[in-house]
């Protein structure tokens, strides 16, 4: 385990099981449809790659780069779109893929932003849900894990662009980010 990680939240095997479960749920809900998975970069990239492979449906993918964190560990509340969608989402079933649902500010903003483009539907899938930190009224339709208010890294999640490549999710030691 990386020496900056103080404990394991989810092992590589546990992550595979959760992604497989989410893939089955999405496959059942979107049978016969062709949803557009929209990844919120950068944190979602590993999770999204595994998730779309776990879904046995026709689908397409697109990505957005959105920020509300800057270089810190908590949301600034101001959402900035750095890269917008490349695909037209009008009359499309859209599944927003997020690594972690924390304050909810980003996803609340994105959902409203996308609804203005008249999709057929919008659902949210998140690997991690941290409800203790929620300040916006937003809920995920598909949740991998619910976690306590702790700073986690790995499997795409970072702190200052580090730790994304860890094959597990672990709790970052507070002395690293305080």
C-alpha positions as CSV (number, residue, x, y, z in Angstrom):
1,X,0.0,0.0,0.0
2,X,1.2,3.5,-0.7
3,X,2.8,5.0,2.4
4,X,0.5,8.1,2.2
5,X,-2.6,6.0,2.5
6,X,-3.7,5.4,6.1
7,X,-6.2,2.6,5.4
8,X,-8.0,0.7,2.7
9,X,-11.5,1.6,1.8
10,X,-12.1,-0.8,-1.1
11,X,-9.8,-3.4,-2.6
12,X,-9.3,-4.0,-6.3
13,X,-11.5,-7.1,-6.0
14,X,-14.2,-5.2,-4.2
15,X,-14.2,-2.5,-6.9
16,X,-14.6,-5.1,-9.6
17,X,-17.6,-6.5,-7.8
18,X,-19.2,-3.1,-7.4
19,X,-18.6,-2.1,-11.0
20,X,-20.1,-5.4,-12.2
21,X,-23.2,-4.8,-10.0
22,X,-23.6,-1.3,-11.4
23,X,-23.2,-2.6,-14.9
24,X,-25.9,-5.2,-14.4
25,X,-28.3,-2.5,-13.1
26,X,-27.7,-0.1,-15.9
27,X,-27.9,-3.0,-18.5
28,X,-31.3,-3.9,-17.1
29,X,-32.6,-0.3,-17.1
30,X,-31.3,0.5,-20.6
31,X,-32.0,-2.7,-22.4
32,X,-32.8,-1.9,-26.1
33,X,-31.6,1.7,-25.7
34,X,-28.4,3.4,-26.7
35,X,-27.5,5.7,-23.7
36,X,-24.7,8.3,-23.8
37,X,-22.3,8.0,-20.9
38,X,-20.9,11.4,-20.0
39,X,-17.8,11.2,-17.9
40,X,-16.8,14.0,-15.6
41,X,-13.1,14.1,-16.0
42,X,-10.6,13.6,-14.6
43,X,-11.5,11.4,-11.7
44,X,-14.0,9.2,-13.4
45,X,-11.8,7.9,-16.2
46,X,-10.8,4.5,-14.6
47,X,-14.3,3.9,-13.2
48,X,-16.0,4.9,-16.5
49,X,-13.8,2.6,-18.6
50,X,-14.6,-0.3,-16.3
51,X,-18.3,0.6,-16.1
52,X,-19.0,0.8,-19.8
53,X,-17.3,-2.6,-20.3
54,X,-19.5,-4.0,-17.6
55,X,-22.7,-2.8,-19.4
56,X,-24.1,-5.2,-22.0
57,X,-25.9,-2.6,-24.1
58,X,-25.1,-0.4,-27.1
59,X,-23.8,2.9,-25.8
60,X,-21.7,5.9,-26.7
61,X,-19.4,8.0,-24.6
62,X,-18.4,11.6,-24.2
63,X,-16.5,13.6,-21.6
64,X,-16.7,17.0,-19.8
65,X,-14.0,18.6,-17.8
66,X,-15.6,20.5,-14.9
67,X,-14.0,22.0,-11.8
68,X,-15.3,23.2,-8.5
69,X,-12.3,22.3,-6.4
70,X,-9.2,24.1,-7.7
71,X,-6.2,22.7,-5.9
72,X,-7.9,22.2,-2.5
73,X,-9.8,19.4,-0.8
74,X,-13.2,21.0,-0.6
75,X,-15.5,22.5,-3.2
76,X,-15.3,26.2,-3.9
77,X,-19.0,26.2,-4.9
78,X,-18.2,27.8,-8.2
79,X,-18.5,25.4,-11.1
80,X,-16.4,26.0,-14.2
81,X,-16.8,24.1,-17.5
82,X,-13.4,23.6,-19.0
83,X,-14.4,21.2,-21.8
84,X,-18.0,20.9,-22.9
85,X,-19.7,17.9,-24.6
86,X,-18.9,17.0,-28.1
87,X,-22.1,15.1,-28.7
88,X,-25.6,16.5,-29.1
89,X,-27.7,15.2,-26.2
90,X,-31.2,16.3,-27.5
91,X,-33.6,13.3,-27.1
92,X,-30.7,11.1,-25.8
93,X,-30.7,9.1,-22.6
94,X,-27.8,10.5,-20.7
95,X,-25.9,8.8,-17.8
96,X,-23.6,11.2,-16.0
97,X,-20.6,9.2,-14.6
98,X,-18.9,10.7,-11.6
99,X,-16.2,9.3,-9.3
100,X,-17.5,10.9,-6.1
101,X,-20.7,12.7,-5.2
102,X,-19.5,15.1,-2.4
103,X,-21.1,18.5,-2.0
104,X,-23.3,17.9,-5.0
105,X,-22.5,21.4,-6.4
106,X,-21.0,20.1,-9.6
107,X,-23.6,17.5,-10.4
108,X,-26.5,19.8,-9.5
109,X,-25.1,22.4,-11.9
110,X,-24.3,19.8,-14.7
111,X,-27.8,18.3,-14.5
112,X,-29.5,21.7,-14.9
113,X,-27.0,22.6,-17.6
114,X,-27.8,19.4,-19.5
115,X,-31.5,19.6,-19.0
116,X,-31.5,22.8,-21.0
117,X,-30.3,20.8,-24.0
118,X,-33.5,18.6,-23.9
119,X,-32.2,15.1,-23.3
120,X,-34.8,12.2,-23.2
121,X,-33.5,11.4,-19.7
122,X,-30.6,12.1,-17.3
123,X,-29.4,9.7,-14.6
124,X,-26.3,9.9,-12.4
125,X,-24.0,7.0,-11.5
126,X,-21.3,7.6,-8.9
127,X,-18.8,5.2,-7.6
128,X,-18.7,7.0,-4.2
129,X,-21.4,8.9,-2.4
130,X,-20.5,11.1,0.5
131,X,-23.8,12.4,1.8
132,X,-22.4,14.0,5.0
133,X,-20.9,16.7,2.8
134,X,-23.9,17.4,0.6
135,X,-24.9,21.0,0.2
136,X,-26.8,20.8,-3.1
137,X,-30.1,18.9,-3.6
138,X,-28.9,16.1,-5.8
139,X,-28.9,12.3,-5.6
140,X,-27.3,9.6,-7.7
141,X,-29.5,7.0,-9.4
142,X,-26.8,4.4,-9.1
143,X,-24.3,4.3,-6.2
144,X,-21.3,2.0,-5.8
145,X,-20.5,2.8,-2.1
146,X,-21.6,5.3,0.5
147,X,-18.6,6.6,2.4
148,X,-18.0,8.7,5.5
149,X,-16.6,12.1,5.4
150,X,-12.9,11.2,4.8
151,X,-10.5,12.1,2.0
152,X,-10.0,9.1,-0.3
153,X,-7.7,8.5,-3.2
154,X,-7.0,5.8,-5.8
155,X,-8.9,4.3,-8.8
156,X,-9.0,7.7,-10.5
157,X,-9.4,9.8,-7.4
158,X,-6.6,12.2,-6.6
159,X,-5.1,14.7,-4.3
160,X,-3.1,17.3,-6.3
161,X,-3.1,15.0,-9.3
162,X,-1.4,12.2,-7.4
163,X,-2.6,8.7,-6.4
164,X,-5.0,8.3,-9.4
165,X,-3.2,5.1,-10.5
166,X,-3.7,3.2,-7.2
167,X,-5.7,0.0,-8.0
168,X,-7.7,0.4,-4.7
169,X,-9.4,3.2,-2.9
170,X,-7.8,4.3,0.4
171,X,-8.0,6.9,3.0
172,X,-5.3,9.6,2.6
173,X,-3.5,10.4,5.8
174,X,-4.6,13.8,7.1
175,X,-1.0,15.0,7.4
176,X,-0.7,14.8,3.6
177,X,-3.4,17.3,2.9
178,X,-3.6,19.5,6.0
